[in-house]
């Protein structure tokens, strides 16, 4: 892919993410859940594959994610947890292998099994997991403003 084609893919991806975020959330008691309001499938959470995990608030979700960690890590995470994020529709596994592109155009986004309603920074987190060097710049352009939120989540992945 040429630099110009990559720039176009970045712009297109940013637009697609924006469109996903504008999908209205269904009426349910749970803010963080799968696309149908049920239990989410999140590869960071082994229990999500055998339990009906869904959360009424972002704080409840964050507490669940950080509960297994030492107090020091939870305190570091608190900085991003103090920020109230919008809950938006999210692909759940947006990474290069799930973004189909040809001739500088996105032709499809596949693998929607993890889709659901998550805090707005979540997509940046999932994409960062790929750790492809050139993708770091793409991530910063498509998912702006979430460096603090990602800091503790990267720590989470190392355990």
PyMOL commands that set and color helices and strands:
alter all, ss='L'
color gray80, all
select helices_A, chain A and resi 3-21+46-49+58-66+71-81+96-98+122-128+135-142+147-157
alter helices_A, ss='H'
color red, helices_A
select strands_A, chain A and resi 33-34+87-90+99-102+105-109+116-119
alter strands_A, ss='S'
color yellow, strands_A
deselect
rebuild
show_as cartoon
